Amino acid sequence: ISDFLAAIDPAQVSGVAIMAPETPQVRDAIKRLQERSIAALPFISNQSGFEDNCVGIDNKAAGATAATLLGRFVKAERATLMVVSESMQSRDSQDRRLGFDDTINTDFPNLRALPSLETYGDQERAETIIASTLANNPDIAGLYIMSSEAEVPVTALRASSRSDGIVTIAHERTPFTEMALETGAIDAIIAQNTGHLVRSAIRRLKGIIDNRDTLKSQETIRTEILLKSNL
């Protein structure tokens, strides 16, 4: 990612919306973009130094929403929750985990959230770590998928013998999550309107380039909760 950003030609590109892990290499590459007068904006997943200028939902609030849904959907008196991400280097996953833990610990003391599992987008790894976690925690009753693609962890869960009865909350409306919601493999999706995200990113990049402010209320991305009944 940093090599790609370094190769961007200012004569060809005026602005870049960046959805990437938060690492020192990416942070420095973004700074070098700005030094070359290329506008840069974090997209969905935030980066250091852009706390108030990321295009996307409030990810701490999104994590808190997932915790509330699991807390209300899980009926066991005491239970354990599994939390899965593609990578915890992703700022959106970090923020979602913070919001999730705060709400679970405050509002649902009967539920215990396990440390985050990282799949790295690898199906074999996901099946191994999810099967191991299920085997070592027989009281798991909920799964929160923090990453933007749910197919790998959902498929890994369905491959286990414990998938029935585990409430599953995921992020983003994709063809896979729509199908999983219809079939009951996912119980709820926390989504953000992709068209609004793209339009907002373009407006805000243009504003940076032209040194003009955009209308803040127009750029607020709403958090949407999708169930099978309102899909």
Backbone as a ProteinNet text record, in pm:
[ID]
protein_1_A
[PRIMARY]
ISDFLAAIDPAQVSGVAIMAPETPQVRDAIKRLQERSIAALPFISNQSGFEDNCVGIDNKAAGATAATLLGRFVKAERATLMVVSESMQSRDSQDRRLGFDDTINTDFPNLRALPSLETYGDQERAETIIASTLANNPDIAGLYIMSSEAEVPVTALRASSRSDGIVTIAHERTPFTEMALETGAIDAIIAQNTGHLVRSAIRRLKGIIDNRDTLKSQETIRTEILLKSNL
[TERTIARY]
83.4	0	86.9	189.5	275.9	351.9	394.5	462.5	368.3	243.2	144.5	121.8	104.8	82	202.2	322.9	444.2	456.5	394.6	406.7	301.8	209.3	104	163.4	124.9	177.2	85.2	136.2	51.4	-3.7	60.7	9.8	-113.9	-134.9	-247.6	-356.8	-320.1	-413.8	-409.9	-527.5	-535.9	-570	-638.2	-679.6	-696.8	-679.6	-688.9	-770.2	-870.1	-941.5	-877.3	-838.7	-753.6	-823.5	-847.4	-897.5	-786.5	-715.9	-596.3	-570.4	-491.6	-452.3	-375.2	-383.5	-310.1	-172.3	-71.7	66.1	158.4	278.6	373.5	403.6	410.8	443.1	332.2	206.8	94.9	85.9	104.2	100.4	202.2	327.2	431.6	401.3	343.4	310	202	107.2	2.9	64.3	156.1	223.3	299.7	365.7	440.4	344.8	225.8	125.2	91.7	65	25.4	138.8	263	377.2	388	335.6	336.5	206.8	130.1	6	-102.8	-105.6	-214.8	-305	-431.6	-526.1	-545.1	-548.9	-564.2	-671.9	-749.3	-861.4	-881.2	-884.7	-916.7	-1060.5	-1081.8	-1212	-1254.2	-1358.4	-1415.6	-1326.8	-1197.8	-1105.1	-1013.5	-1011.6	-940.6	-788.7	-716.5	-570.2	-530.1	-410.8	-360.6	-354.3	-397.9	-393.4	-515.6	-611.8	-732.9	-858.5	-847.5	-955.5	-1091.3	-1093.4	-1220.6	-1246.3	-1169.4	-1181.8	-1183.3	-1239.8	-1253.4	-1393	-1402.4	-1532.4	-1581.9	-1688.6	-1742	-1825.5	-1880.4	-1961.4	-1872.2	-1934.3	-1865.1	-1846.2	-1722.6	-1699.2	-1711	-1683.2	-1706.8	-1855.6	-1937.5	-2082.9	-2131.5	-2069.3	-2107.4	-2077.1	-1961.1	-1927.5	-2022.5	-2060.3	-2156.6	-2292.7	-2330	-2455.9	-2454.1	-2342.9	-2329.7	-2341.7	-2280.6	-2288.8	-2432.5	-2504	-2644	-2729.6	-2708.2	-2785	-2756.5	-2629	-2594.6	-2649.7	-2637.4	-2687	-2835.7	-2909.7	-3055.3	-3096.8	-3017.5	-3053.6	-3013.4	-2899.9	-2852.8	-2938.3	-3001.3	-3097.2	-3038.1	-2915.9	-2855.7	-2830.7	-2844.6	-2817.7	-2671.2	-2581.3	-2440.1	-2386.7	-2305.3	-2254.8	-2126.4	-2057.3	-1932.9	-1954.6	-1888.2	-1898.7	-1764	-1768.2	-1648.4	-1643.6	-1525	-1506.7	-1399.2	-1433	-1342.4	-1317.6	-1191.1	-1153.4	-1056.8	-1049.2	-947.3	-809.4	-798.1	-672.2	-701.6	-639.6	-655.8	-564.3	-487.8	-415.6	-509.5	-630	-727.9	-794.4	-791.5	-842.3	-991.8	-1067	-1210.4	-1236.6	-1158	-1174.1	-1134.5	-1027.9	-986.7	-1097.3	-1152.8	-1257.5	-1384.6	-1420.1	-1539.4	-1522.3	-1402.7	-1378.3	-1390.3	-1340.6	-1350.9	-1496.6	-1577.3	-1719.2	-1793	-1757.2	-1819	-1793.5	-1666.6	-1630.4	-1695.2	-1697.9	-1755	-1901.5	-1977.6	-2120.5	-2143.3	-2068.6	-2083.8	-2052.7	-1941.4	-1899.1	-1993.3	-2054.4	-2140.6	-2283.7	-2337.2	-2480.3	-2512.7	-2415.4	-2444.1	-2337.8	-2333.6	-2231.4	-2243	-2356.1	-2371.5	-2297	-2245.3	-2176.6	-2026.6	-1945.4	-1799.9	-1746.9	-1675.6	-1620	-1475.9	-1446.8	-1311.6	-1219.6	-1087.7	-994.7	-1023.2	-989.4	-1017.4	-936.5	-1001.8	-935.3	-908.7	-790.4	-755.6	-746	-825	-824.1	-723.4	-682.9	-597.9	-658.9	-790.9	-859	-833.2	-774	-735.4	-838	-902	-1008.2	-957.9	-844.3	-791.1	-758.4	-695.6	-663.9	-792.5	-892	-1018.1	-1084.2	-1087.7	-1149.6	-1075.6	-942.9	-862.6	-886.6	-876.5	-886.8	-1029.7	-1128.5	-1267.7	-1304.8	-1262	-1289.7	-1223.6	-1100.4	-1029.3	-1098.9	-1143.2	-1211.4	-1343.8	-1417.7	-1543.9	-1521.4	-1415.3	-1387.2	-1349.1	-1281.9	-1233.9	-1333.1	-1442.3	-1542.9	-1682.6	-1728.9	-1856.8	-1978.6	-1960.2	-2074.2	-2084	-2011.9	-2020.7	-2161.9	-2221.2	-2358.4	-2369.5	-2259	-2264.4	-2133.4	-2142.9	-2025.8	-2040.4	-1938	-1933.8	-1819.8	-1853.4	-1753.3	-1728.3	-1610.1	-1582.7	-1535	-1476.6	-1419.4	-1528	-1487.5	-1585.4	-1628.6	-1562.2	-1603.2	-1626.5	-1749.9	-1789.7	-1782.2	-1755.3	-1767.6	-1672.9	-1547.8	-1450.3	-1490	-1517.3	-1555	-1690.9	-1789.2	-1920.3	-1908.9	-1834.2	-1814.4	-1741.5	-1643	-1569.9	-1662.1	-1750.4	-1844.4	-1940.4	-1991.2	-2086	-2019.7	-1887.6	-1815.7	-1798.4	-1819	-1805.9	-1937.8	-1935.3	-2057	-2136.5	-2091.3	-2151.7	-2226.1	-2250.3	-2303.2	-2446	-2526.9	-2666.3	-2676	-2758.3	-2783.2	-2684.8	-2583	-2488.1	-2535.2	-2573.1	-2619.2	-2499.7	-2516.9	-2405.9	-2440.9	-2354.3	-2369	-2249.7	-2273.7	-2165.6	-2179.4	-2077.3	-2075.6	-2086	-2143	-2147.6	-2245.5	-2319.8	-2415	-2343	-2320.5	-2258	-2348.9	-2325.5	-2406.2	-2403.1	-2286.1	-2276.4	-2357	-2341.5	-2413	-2563.5	-2607.4	-2751.2	-2802	-2728.8	-2769.1	-2766.6	-2662.5	-2650.5	-2763.4	-2805	-2917.1	-3046.6	-3064.8	-3184.3	-3191.4	-3075.7	-3073.8	-3062.3	-3037.1	-3024.9	-2883.4	-2784.5	-2645.6	-2595.8	-2655.7	-2629	-2762	-2762.4	-2886.1	-2910.7	-2804.8	-2819.3	-2692	-2708.2	-2595.2	-2594	-2477.1	-2458.5	-2394.9	-2467.4	-2426.6	-2411.7	-2344.6	-2335.8	-2359.1	-2424.3	-2463.5	-2339.9	-2306	-2183	-2189.3	-2306.4	-2320.8	-2293.1	-2348	-2323.9	-2176	-2111.8	-1968.6	-1886.3	-1913.5	-1835.2	-1858.8	-1985.6	-2016.7	-1951.9	-1956.5	-1896.8	-1745.6	-1681.6	-1536.2	-1497.1	-1572.6	-1542.3	-1562.1	-1673.2	-1699	-1589.5	-1549.5	-1452.2	-1311.6	-1275.1	-1146.8	-1145.3	-1255	-1264.9	-1255.3	-1315.9	-1308.5	-1166	-1089.4	-949.9	-869.5	-890.6	-817.1	-849.1	-977.5	-1020.8	-1012.8	-965.4	-956.8	-1093.3	-1195.7	-1331.4	-1390.5	-1474.5	-1541.2	-1664.3	-1694.9	-1819.8	-1922.9	-2048.4	-2155.6	-2149.8	-2118.4	-2091.9	-2210.5	-2332.4	-2449.8	-2468.3	-2424.1	-2436.9	-2339.8	-2231.5	-2126.8	-2139.5	-2240.5	-2260.1	-2316.4	-2242.4	-2283.7	-2362.7	-2483.3	-2569.4	-2532.3	-2548.5	-2535.2	-2671.2	-2677.6	-2802.3	-2799.1	-2911.4	-2923.5	-3017.9	-2967.2	-3046.6	-3078.6	-3205.5	-3252.9	-3317	-3345.1	-3410.1	-3542.5	-3612.3	-3744.6	-3740	-3626.5	-3622.9	-3518.8	-3467	-3364.9	-3418.9
-120.1	0	125.2	128.4	246.5	264	154.5	164.4	219.6	174.9	224.1	374.1	417.8	559.8	643.3	589.6	662.9	679.8	589.4	592.9	681.9	738.2	821.3	951.1	986.5	1104.6	1224	1332.4	1449.9	1513.8	1490.2	1544.4	1470.4	1349	1266.6	1255.9	1267.1	1244.3	1362.6	1415.6	1529.8	1487.9	1372.4	1329.4	1179.2	1125.4	980.7	951.9	864.5	811.1	676.9	659.5	546.5	459	333.7	234.2	131.6	141.9	59.8	39.5	-63.9	-80.9	40.9	66	177.2	127.5	156.3	114.2	234.5	229.8	341	365.3	257.4	272.6	349	312.9	381	525.4	546.4	682.8	772	722.3	802.8	825.3	724.6	739	845.7	853.8	956.5	1095.2	1107.2	1236.6	1279.3	1183.7	1217.3	1257.4	1195.9	1238.5	1384.9	1421.8	1559.2	1657.3	1615.7	1701.3	1726.5	1632.6	1649	1712.7	1773.1	1845.8	1755.5	1629.1	1537.8	1526.3	1558.8	1550.1	1404.1	1377.3	1240.2	1236.8	1127.4	1116.3	969.9	936.1	797.2	764	642.5	598	474.3	484.1	377.7	346.4	319.4	289.8	409.4	464.6	589.8	568.7	679.6	680.8	786.3	772.5	869.6	1008.9	1107.9	1245.5	1289.7	1197.8	1231.9	1209.3	1218.8	1175.5	1235.1	1361.7	1428.4	1440.7	1370.9	1391.3	1259.9	1155.6	1025.7	1013.3	954.7	930.1	792.9	791.3	664.8	684.9	576.1	581.7	597.2	629.3	630.5	484.7	434.7	291.4	248.9	338.8	304.6	285.2	373	358.5	232.4	196.9	74.6	-49.2	-49.9	-161.4	-170.2	-53.7	-50.8	-102	-70.9	-119.7	-272.7	-327.2	-473.4	-538.2	-475.5	-528.6	-526.7	-418.8	-409	-516	-538.2	-640.7	-779.7	-811.1	-941.4	-954.5	-847.4	-851.7	-878.8	-828.1	-847	-978.7	-1024.3	-1146.7	-1273.3	-1268.9	-1387.9	-1405	-1519.8	-1542	-1615.5	-1664.9	-1740.6	-1650.3	-1707.3	-1629.8	-1588.4	-1677.8	-1645.1	-1708.8	-1634.1	-1686.9	-1614.3	-1674.6	-1618.6	-1572.8	-1463.8	-1409	-1419	-1460.8	-1467.8	-1342.9	-1281.9	-1160.2	-1188.2	-1162	-1196.4	-1073.7	-1055.3	-949.5	-1006.9	-941.2	-981.2	-942.3	-819.3	-773.8	-664.8	-673.5	-569.2	-450.1	-454.2	-334.5	-236.7	-282.1	-196	-107.4	24.1	117.4	99	63	44.4	-71.2	-179.1	-291.2	-251.4	-172.7	-126.8	-44.3	49.8	136.3	57	-35	-116.8	-202.2	-253.5	-335.6	-251.5	-129.6	-41.7	-14.8	19.8	45.9	-78.5	-193	-320.5	-355.9	-350	-386.8	-293.8	-165.5	-69.1	-101.2	-133.9	-162.4	-298.6	-400.6	-533.5	-527.6	-464.3	-460.1	-375.4	-273.4	-183.3	-235	-282	-314	-462.5	-548.4	-692.5	-771.2	-759.1	-828.2	-979.6	-1031.6	-1176.6	-1233.7	-1144.9	-1189.1	-1160.5	-1256.4	-1242.3	-1244.2	-1138.4	-1130.3	-1178.7	-1272.5	-1327.3	-1228.5	-1246	-1164.2	-1179.9	-1077.6	-1079.2	-1186.3	-1256.4	-1351.6	-1283.3	-1304	-1244.8	-1355.5	-1340.9	-1442.9	-1412.5	-1286.7	-1239.8	-1273.5	-1294.1	-1325.4	-1466.1	-1551.2	-1686.7	-1787.4	-1859.6	-1952.3	-2064.9	-2121.7	-2233.9	-2188.7	-2071.8	-2019.5	-1991.9	-1933.4	-1901.7	-2028.2	-2134.1	-2258.8	-2315.4	-2306	-2361.9	-2285.2	-2151.6	-2074.5	-2069.6	-2069.8	-2068.6	-2203.7	-2313.9	-2447.7	-2464.7	-2416.4	-2427.5	-2346.5	-2225.1	-2139.7	-2201.4	-2257.6	-2322.5	-2444	-2520.3	-2640.7	-2606	-2492.6	-2453.8	-2367.4	-2328.3	-2244.5	-2296.1	-2399.9	-2461	-2371.4	-2257.5	-2169.6	-2052.5	-2059.7	-1950.7	-1943.9	-1824.3	-1806	-1692.7	-1619.6	-1506.9	-1487.4	-1435.9	-1405.9	-1266.2	-1182.1	-1048.8	-1045.1	-1020.3	-1011.4	-863.4	-814.7	-671.6	-626.6	-717.8	-679.1	-655.6	-593.7	-555	-670.9	-784.7	-901.8	-1019	-1067.3	-1168.8	-1311.4	-1327.8	-1461.4	-1563	-1524.3	-1620.3	-1670.5	-1581.7	-1633.8	-1703.3	-1655.4	-1720.7	-1860.6	-1873.5	-2005.2	-2098.3	-2044.1	-2126.3	-2171.1	-2082	-2119.4	-2226.8	-2211	-2309.2	-2445.5	-2445.9	-2572.6	-2647.5	-2577.8	-2643.6	-2712.1	-2786.9	-2856.5	-2773.3	-2649.5	-2568.1	-2446.4	-2438.3	-2314.9	-2284.2	-2386.8	-2363.3	-2296.7	-2194.4	-2129.7	-2021.6	-1994.1	-1886.5	-1761.3	-1659.3	-1532.8	-1464.9	-1425.3	-1369	-1229.3	-1133	-995.5	-963.2	-904.9	-873.1	-729.8	-685.7	-551.4	-558	-455.1	-424.6	-512.1	-445.7	-513.9	-555.1	-683.5	-740.3	-851.7	-900.8	-1014.1	-1132.3	-1157.5	-1270.4	-1243.7	-1125.6	-1100	-1093.6	-1045	-1048.3	-1192	-1280.4	-1421.4	-1485.2	-1453.9	-1511.9	-1463.1	-1340.2	-1288.1	-1358.5	-1381.9	-1451.6	-1594.9	-1662	-1803.2	-1821.7	-1712.8	-1722.3	-1745.1	-1747.8	-1763.9	-1639	-1523.3	-1397.1	-1345.5	-1291	-1242.2	-1093.7	-1016.2	-872.5	-821.3	-719.3	-654.3	-507.4	-459.1	-316.4	-258.8	-171.3	-128.9	22.6	65.7	207.6	219	325.2	342.2	370.9	277.6	291.6	408.5	433.2	547.6	678.4	691.1	810.8	822.5	710.1	711.1	765.8	716.6	757.3	904.5	946.1	1087.1	1179.8	1140.2	1221.5	1231.4	1120	1120.9	1215.3	1211.8	1298.7	1445.3	1476	1614.8	1666.1	1584	1629.6	1641.6	1549.4	1564.2	1690.7	1716.4	1838.7	1962	1954.5	2066	2092.2	1983.5	1999.4	2065.3	2018	2070.3	2218.4	2253.8	2392.5	2480.4	2421.4	2494.5	2551.6	2467.6	2506.9	2400.3	2442.7	2349.8	2290.2	2164.5	2102.9	2117	2090.6	2099.8	1977.4	1998.7	1887.9	1792.4	1845.4	1758.8	1668.2	1714.8	1635.3	1517.8	1530.9	1428.8	1326.6	1338.2	1242.1	1111.9	1002.7	872.4	799.7	761.3	695.1	547.8	499.6	356.7	290.6	190.5	121.7	-20.3	-65	-201.5	-277.9	-381.8	-462.3	-597.4	-633.1	-764.6	-832	-958.3	-1028.5	-961.1	-907.8	-849.1	-714.8	-643.8	-513.3	-505.8	-622.8	-627.9	-576.4
0	0	0	85.8	90.8	-40.9	-102.6	-232.6	-338.4	-335	-432.3	-414.2	-288	-262.1	-304.8	-283.9	-321.1	-472.1	-548.1	-694	-760.9	-683.8	-743	-795.9	-918	-986.8	-960.3	-898	-871.9	-999.1	-1111.7	-1237.7	-1285.8	-1234	-1276.7	-1170.7	-1043.7	-933.1	-836.8	-803.8	-712	-569.8	-553.3	-420.3	-413	-291.7	-270.7	-144.8	-157.3	-40.9	-6.8	120.3	157.7	261.2	226.8	321.6	340.6	453.8	472.9	620.8	656.5	796.8	845.8	976.3	1035.8	1077.1	995.3	1022.9	1004.8	1062.5	1041.9	894.6	815.8	673.9	600.1	627.4	561.7	609.9	741.5	796.8	727.3	711	647.7	500	434.3	292.2	273	366.1	357.9	377.2	471.5	492.9	368.2	301.9	179.7	67.2	60.9	-37	-17	109.1	138.5	109.7	134.6	103.1	-47.3	-128.1	-274	-323.9	-230.5	-262.4	-319.2	-274.5	-308.9	-185.9	-200.9	-88.9	-49.6	80.2	129.9	237.4	236.7	329.2	366.5	496	534.5	497	449.6	398.7	476.9	556.5	640.1	760.7	737.6	846.7	868.2	990.6	1017.5	1023.6	1022.1	1033.9	1136.5	1193.1	1289.9	1227.4	1304.5	1257.4	1180.7	1159.2	1083.4	1166.7	1298.8	1387.4	1350.7	1306.1	1276.1	1126.8	1046	901.6	824.8	884.6	817.4	758.6	639.6	578.3	623.7	701.8	749.2	873.8	923	1043.3	1166.7	1278.5	1407.2	1447.6	1435	1455.7	1601.5	1695.6	1836.2	1860.8	1803.1	1816	1746.7	1632.8	1562.2	1646.2	1712.3	1801	1919.1	1973.9	2084.4	2038.5	1914.4	1858.7	1847.9	1800.3	1790.6	1928.4	2028.9	2164.9	2216.2	2188	2231.3	2165.5	2035.3	1964.2	2021.8	2041.5	2098.6	2240.2	2318.1	2455.2	2463.1	2365.2	2364.9	2298	2200.2	2127.4	2202.1	2274.8	2348	2473.4	2486.8	2595.9	2716.3	2703	2813.6	2933.1	3052.8	3174.2	3181.3	3143.1	3133.7	3006	2932.5	2805.7	2766.7	2669.4	2616.4	2472.7	2435.7	2300.5	2229.6	2103.5	2020.5	1932.4	1920.7	1841.2	1736	1608.1	1498.3	1410.6	1372.3	1278.5	1176.7	1059.9	963.7	1016.9	1068.7	1128.4	1229.8	1346.6	1446.9	1420.6	1310.8	1267.4	1197.8	1166.3	1101.7	1206.2	1185.1	1285.7	1309.1	1205	1225.1	1321.1	1311.3	1404.9	1546.9	1558.9	1691.8	1758.3	1683.3	1739.3	1768.9	1679.6	1703.6	1829.3	1850.6	1968.8	2096.3	2094.2	2210.7	2246.5	2144.5	2168.2	2213.4	2155.8	2190.6	2336.9	2377.2	2514.3	2615.6	2585.8	2679.5	2707.8	2602.5	2621	2685.9	2644	2704.4	2853.9	2889.2	3029.4	3115.6	3055.9	3132	3141.9	3028.7	3022.8	3031.4	3003.1	2997.8	3074.5	3207.4	3286.9	3282.5	3231.6	3219.1	3098.9	3012.7	2891.7	2903.3	2856.5	2859.8	2717.2	2678.7	2543.5	2542.3	2453	2440.3	2367.5	2378.8	2299.7	2149.6	2073.5	1929.4	1857.1	1765.1	1676.6	1542.4	1485.7	1356.7	1250.7	1142.6	1037.1	926.6	912.2	801.3	665.3	663.1	538.4	488.3	572	531	581.9	489.6	526.3	616.1	582.8	662.2	804.5	816.1	948.9	1027.1	958.4	1025.5	1079.6	998.5	1043.3	1164.4	1164.3	1274.4	1404	1398.8	1523.4	1575.8	1486	1531.2	1591	1526.4	1580.5	1716.8	1731.5	1858.5	1967.8	1932.8	2031.3	2074.3	1980.9	2014.5	2104.6	2074.6	2154.3	2297.7	2315.2	2448.6	2526	2461	2526.5	2491.3	2559.2	2523.9	2546.5	2616.5	2644	2546.2	2432.9	2334.9	2278	2284.1	2235.2	2135.1	2110.7	2018.3	1945.3	1823.4	1740.4	1684	1703.7	1644.5	1544.3	1416.8	1310.5	1282.7	1318.5	1309.8	1172.7	1093.8	965.9	861.2	749.2	647.4	558.2	566.5	489.2	583.5	586.2	684.8	630.9	502.8	443	506.1	528.1	581.4	720.4	818.9	951.4	954.1	876.9	875.9	816.5	707.2	644.9	741.3	815.1	912.9	1025.4	1070.8	1176.6	1128	1004.8	950.1	930.8	911.8	893.6	1024.3	1137	1267.2	1302.6	1409.8	1454.2	1554	1579.8	1683.4	1628.4	1498.8	1439.5	1482.3	1507.2	1543.9	1680.6	1687.9	1815.7	1852.7	1769.4	1796.1	1723	1798.4	1739.4	1673	1546.9	1469.5	1419	1450.1	1403.3	1315.3	1197.5	1103.5	1054	981.6	923.2	771.6	714.9	572	492.9	407.7	319.9	191.3	175.8	56.3	4.5	-117.4	-164	-67.1	-6.6	87.3	213.1	274.9	401.1	378.9	261.6	230.4	229.9	159.7	151.3	290.2	369.3	503.2	594.4	575.4	654.4	616	488	440.3	492.7	500.3	540.9	691.9	764.7	909.7	959	868.7	911.7	984.2	951.9	1021.5	1074.3	1194.5	1256.4	1231.7	1216.3	1189	1124.1	1038.9	972.9	1014.5	1053.3	1077.9	951.4	882.8	749	740.7	634.8	600.3	449.9	408.5	268.8	183.2	94.5	17	-81.6	-138.6	-228	-155.7	-35.1	46.4	81	114.6	146.4	29.9	-89.7	-207.1	-239.3	-239.6	-269.5	-166.2	-38.4	67	49.7	17	-2.6	-116.1	-225.9	-340.4	-303.1	-236.2	-195.7	-102.5	-6	92.8	34	-55.8	-124.6	-209.8	-280.1	-360.6	-270.6	-151.2	-57.7	-11.3	16.4	56.6	-55.1	-178.5	-294	-316.4	-302.8	-326.7	-202.6	-88.6	38.5	79.2	68.9	106.6	197.9	291.4	381.7	316	351.5	308.5	420.3	387.8	485.8	576.5	704.4	795.5	805.2	811.7	826.2	704.5	588.5	465.8	465.3	540.6	537.7	651.1	735	843.3	787.8	803.1	751.1	860	828.9	927.5	944.2	1067.3	1095.7	1075.2	988.9	959.1	1016.6	1070	1120.7	1027.8	965.3	873.4	935.7	931.9	973.6	852.6	863.6	753.1	716.5	818.1	795.8	725	725	658.3	546.1	506	403.1	269.7
[MASK]
+++++++++++++++++++++++++++++++++++++++++++++++++++++++++++++++++++++++++++++++++++++++++++++++++++++++++++++++++++++++++++++++++++++++++++++++++++++++++++++++++++++++++++++++++++++++++++++++++++++++++++++++++++++++++++++++++++++++

